[in-house]
Amino acid sequence: MKETLFEPKIVAFLCHWCAYGAADLAGVSRLRYPAQIRPVRVMCSSTVSPHHVLRALQSGADGVLIAGCHPGDCHYLTGNHGTLRRVRLLQEILQFVGLEGRVHLEWISSAEAQKFAQVVTEFTEKIRHLGPSPIPKFQRWPEERGAAWREPFPAEMPAVAEPLSEPVPIRPSSWVHAGA
């Protein structure tokens, strides 16, 4: 029986002004690179929050590529400086939980189609070497969660706190205001 090669799913957040242009130029130039990336065009790489990256990994991506303008060439002046800080923090967190190497940041100009193809190829090979993501895929709908999701809470569920015997009055006159 023939062994199938693992084909990673990679989400690529690409800056509209530079990296997306490089991807477009690579396609127009018919440069060869793996088709495993799912490009997501963003106006600036700084708009990619750690939440977006974690959600991509949680939703089944094996790797995440973030590509933006070179430092000093950002159309939003300092956007890529914020990206660098966020990605470094995110990489430290992912290393702590054992997911190092699954997020990659690269600066690619719109004229660097060859570099785009090379970065995508190298990152795909790296993820292929790491194997499938160990994160279980996020299950959005209750039907996907199984029968345990539909079971009601037990009748003997303990109370978290006793209800108040009478409402607590709110006295705005007792609030302290600065300068009062």
C-alpha positions as a Markdown table, in Angstrom:
| # | Residue | x | y | z |
|---|---|---|---|---|
| 1 | Met | 0.0 | 0.0 | 0.0 |
| 2 | Lys | 1.3 | 3.4 | -0.9 |
| 3 | Glu | 1.9 | 5.8 | 2.0 |
| 4 | Thr | 0.3 | 9.2 | 1.6 |
| 5 | Leu | 2.4 | 12.3 | 2.1 |
| 6 | Phe | 1.0 | 14.7 | 4.8 |
| 7 | Glu | -0.2 | 17.9 | 3.1 |
| 8 | Pro | -0.3 | 20.7 | 5.6 |
| 9 | Lys | -3.0 | 23.4 | 5.7 |
| 10 | Ile | -1.3 | 26.8 | 6.0 |
| 11 | Val | -3.2 | 30.1 | 6.6 |
| 12 | Ala | -1.2 | 33.0 | 5.1 |
| 13 | Phe | -2.1 | 36.5 | 6.3 |
| 14 | Leu | -0.7 | 38.7 | 3.6 |
| 15 | Cys | -0.3 | 42.5 | 3.6 |
| 16 | His | -2.4 | 44.1 | 0.9 |
| 17 | Trp | 0.4 | 46.5 | -0.2 |
| 18 | Cys | 3.4 | 44.2 | -0.3 |
| 19 | Ala | 3.1 | 40.4 | 0.4 |
| 20 | Tyr | -0.2 | 40.0 | -1.4 |
| 21 | Gly | 1.3 | 41.8 | -4.4 |
| 22 | Ala | 4.2 | 39.4 | -4.3 |
| 23 | Ala | 1.8 | 36.5 | -4.3 |
| 24 | Asp | 0.0 | 37.9 | -7.2 |
| 25 | Leu | 3.2 | 38.5 | -9.1 |
| 26 | Ala | 4.3 | 35.0 | -8.4 |
| 27 | Gly | 1.1 | 33.7 | -9.9 |
| 28 | Val | 1.3 | 35.9 | -12.9 |
| 29 | Ser | 5.0 | 34.9 | -13.4 |
| 30 | Arg | 4.0 | 31.3 | -13.1 |
| 31 | Leu | 6.5 | 30.6 | -10.3 |
| 32 | Arg | 6.0 | 27.2 | -8.7 |
| 33 | Tyr | 5.2 | 27.0 | -5.0 |
| 34 | Pro | 3.0 | 24.7 | -2.9 |
| 35 | Ala | -0.7 | 25.1 | -3.1 |
| 36 | Gln | -1.3 | 24.4 | 0.6 |
| 37 | Ile | -1.5 | 28.0 | 1.6 |
| 38 | Arg | -4.9 | 29.7 | 2.1 |
| 39 | Pro | -4.2 | 33.4 | 1.6 |
| 40 | Val | -6.0 | 36.0 | 3.6 |
| 41 | Arg | -5.5 | 39.6 | 2.5 |
| 42 | Val | -5.2 | 42.1 | 5.3 |
| 43 | Met | -4.6 | 45.8 | 4.9 |
| 44 | Cys | -1.6 | 45.7 | 7.1 |
| 45 | Ser | 0.2 | 42.9 | 8.9 |
| 46 | Ser | -0.3 | 44.8 | 12.1 |
| 47 | Thr | -4.1 | 44.1 | 11.9 |
| 48 | Val | -3.3 | 40.4 | 12.5 |
| 49 | Ser | -3.9 | 39.8 | 16.2 |
| 50 | Pro | -2.7 | 36.8 | 18.2 |
| 51 | His | -6.4 | 35.9 | 18.4 |
| 52 | His | -6.5 | 35.5 | 14.6 |
| 53 | Val | -3.5 | 33.2 | 14.6 |
| 54 | Leu | -4.7 | 31.1 | 17.5 |
| 55 | Arg | -8.1 | 30.8 | 16.0 |
| 56 | Ala | -6.6 | 29.6 | 12.7 |
| 57 | Leu | -4.6 | 27.0 | 14.5 |
| 58 | Gln | -7.6 | 26.0 | 16.5 |
| 59 | Ser | -9.7 | 25.7 | 13.4 |
| 60 | Gly | -7.4 | 23.1 | 11.8 |
| 61 | Ala | -4.5 | 25.0 | 10.3 |
| 62 | Asp | -1.1 | 23.3 | 10.7 |
| 63 | Gly | 0.8 | 26.5 | 10.3 |
| 64 | Val | 0.3 | 30.3 | 10.0 |
| 65 | Leu | 2.4 | 32.6 | 7.8 |
| 66 | Ile | 2.3 | 36.3 | 8.3 |
| 67 | Ala | 3.9 | 38.4 | 5.6 |
| 68 | Gly | 4.2 | 42.2 | 5.5 |
| 69 | Cys | 6.1 | 45.1 | 4.2 |
| 70 | His | 9.8 | 45.5 | 5.0 |
| 71 | Pro | 10.5 | 47.6 | 8.2 |
| 72 | Gly | 10.5 | 51.2 | 7.2 |
| 73 | Asp | 8.4 | 50.6 | 4.1 |
| 74 | Cys | 5.0 | 50.1 | 5.8 |
| 75 | His | 2.2 | 52.1 | 4.2 |
| 76 | Tyr | 0.9 | 52.7 | 7.7 |
| 77 | Leu | 4.3 | 53.9 | 8.9 |
| 78 | Thr | 5.0 | 51.7 | 11.9 |
| 79 | Gly | 2.5 | 48.9 | 11.4 |
| 80 | Asn | 5.1 | 46.2 | 10.9 |
| 81 | His | 6.9 | 47.2 | 14.1 |
| 82 | Gly | 3.7 | 46.2 | 16.1 |
| 83 | Thr | 3.5 | 43.0 | 14.1 |
| 84 | Leu | 7.0 | 42.1 | 15.0 |
| 85 | Arg | 6.3 | 42.6 | 18.7 |
| 86 | Arg | 3.1 | 40.6 | 18.6 |
| 87 | Val | 4.6 | 37.7 | 16.7 |
| 88 | Arg | 7.6 | 37.4 | 19.0 |
| 89 | Leu | 5.2 | 37.3 | 22.0 |
| 90 | Leu | 3.0 | 34.7 | 20.2 |
| 91 | Gln | 6.0 | 32.6 | 19.3 |
| 92 | Glu | 7.1 | 32.5 | 23.0 |
| 93 | Ile | 3.6 | 31.4 | 24.1 |
| 94 | Leu | 3.5 | 28.7 | 21.4 |
| 95 | Gln | 6.9 | 27.5 | 22.4 |
| 96 | Phe | 5.7 | 27.3 | 26.0 |
| 97 | Val | 2.8 | 25.0 | 25.0 |
| 98 | Gly | 4.9 | 22.9 | 22.6 |
| 99 | Leu | 3.8 | 24.4 | 19.3 |
| 100 | Glu | 7.0 | 26.1 | 18.3 |
| 101 | Gly | 7.7 | 26.6 | 14.6 |
| 102 | Arg | 4.1 | 26.7 | 13.5 |
| 103 | Val | 4.0 | 30.5 | 13.1 |
| 104 | His | 6.4 | 32.4 | 10.7 |
| 105 | Leu | 6.8 | 36.1 | 10.0 |
| 106 | Glu | 8.4 | 37.3 | 6.9 |
| 107 | Trp | 8.9 | 40.7 | 5.2 |
| 108 | Ile | 8.2 | 40.5 | 1.5 |
| 109 | Ser | 8.0 | 43.5 | -0.9 |
| 110 | Ser | 5.5 | 43.4 | -3.8 |
| 111 | Ala | 8.4 | 43.0 | -6.3 |
| 112 | Glu | 9.8 | 39.9 | -4.5 |
| 113 | Ala | 7.7 | 37.2 | -6.2 |
| 114 | Gln | 10.7 | 34.8 | -6.1 |
| 115 | Lys | 11.2 | 35.4 | -2.4 |
| 116 | Phe | 7.5 | 34.8 | -1.8 |
| 117 | Ala | 7.6 | 31.4 | -3.6 |
| 118 | Gln | 10.8 | 30.5 | -1.7 |
| 119 | Val | 9.3 | 31.4 | 1.7 |
| 120 | Val | 6.1 | 29.5 | 1.1 |
| 121 | Thr | 8.0 | 26.4 | -0.1 |
| 122 | Glu | 10.4 | 26.4 | 2.9 |
| 123 | Phe | 7.6 | 27.0 | 5.4 |
| 124 | Thr | 5.5 | 24.2 | 3.9 |
| 125 | Glu | 8.4 | 21.8 | 4.1 |
| 126 | Lys | 9.0 | 22.8 | 7.7 |
| 127 | Ile | 5.3 | 22.2 | 8.6 |
| 128 | Arg | 5.4 | 18.9 | 6.7 |
| 129 | His | 8.4 | 17.9 | 8.8 |
| 130 | Leu | 6.6 | 18.9 | 12.0 |
| 131 | Gly | 3.5 | 16.9 | 11.1 |
| 132 | Pro | -0.1 | 17.6 | 11.7 |
| 133 | Ser | -1.1 | 20.1 | 14.3 |
| 134 | Pro | -1.6 | 18.5 | 17.7 |
| 135 | Ile | -4.5 | 20.9 | 18.5 |
| 136 | Pro | -7.8 | 19.2 | 18.2 |
| 137 | Lys | -10.0 | 20.9 | 15.7 |
| 138 | Phe | -12.5 | 23.4 | 17.1 |
| 139 | Gln | -16.0 | 22.1 | 16.9 |
| 140 | Arg | -18.4 | 25.0 | 16.3 |
| 141 | Trp | -21.8 | 23.3 | 16.3 |
| 142 | Pro | -23.4 | 21.3 | 19.2 |
| 143 | Glu | -24.0 | 18.4 | 16.8 |
| 144 | Glu | -20.3 | 18.0 | 16.4 |
| 145 | Arg | -19.7 | 17.8 | 20.1 |
| 146 | Gly | -21.6 | 14.6 | 20.6 |
| 147 | Ala | -24.4 | 13.4 | 22.9 |
| 148 | Ala | -22.7 | 14.7 | 26.1 |
| 149 | Trp | -23.4 | 18.3 | 24.9 |
| 150 | Arg | -27.1 | 17.7 | 24.9 |
| 151 | Glu | -27.4 | 16.1 | 28.3 |
| 152 | Pro | -29.1 | 18.4 | 30.9 |
| 153 | Phe | -27.3 | 19.4 | 34.1 |
| 154 | Pro | -27.9 | 16.9 | 37.0 |
| 155 | Ala | -30.9 | 17.7 | 39.3 |
| 156 | Glu | -28.7 | 17.7 | 42.4 |
| 157 | Met | -26.5 | 20.5 | 41.1 |
| 158 | Pro | -25.1 | 22.4 | 44.1 |
| 159 | Ala | -25.9 | 26.1 | 44.4 |
| 160 | Val | -23.0 | 28.4 | 43.8 |
| 161 | Ala | -24.2 | 31.1 | 46.2 |
| 162 | Glu | -27.2 | 31.7 | 48.3 |
| 163 | Pro | -29.7 | 34.3 | 46.9 |
| 164 | Leu | -29.8 | 37.7 | 48.6 |
| 165 | Ser | -32.6 | 38.1 | 51.1 |
| 166 | Glu | -33.2 | 41.7 | 50.0 |
| 167 | Pro | -31.9 | 43.9 | 47.2 |
| 168 | Val | -28.7 | 45.9 | 47.8 |
| 169 | Pro | -29.5 | 49.6 | 47.5 |
| 170 | Ile | -27.4 | 51.8 | 45.2 |
| 171 | Arg | -26.7 | 55.2 | 46.5 |
| 172 | Pro | -25.3 | 57.5 | 43.9 |
| 173 | Ser | -24.8 | 60.2 | 46.5 |
| 174 | Ser | -22.3 | 58.0 | 48.3 |
| 175 | Trp | -20.0 | 57.7 | 45.2 |
| 176 | Val | -16.9 | 59.7 | 45.5 |
| 177 | His | -16.1 | 62.0 | 42.6 |
| 178 | Ala | -12.7 | 63.5 | 41.9 |
| 179 | Gly | -12.8 | 67.2 | 42.6 |
| 180 | Ala | -15.9 | 67.0 | 44.7 |
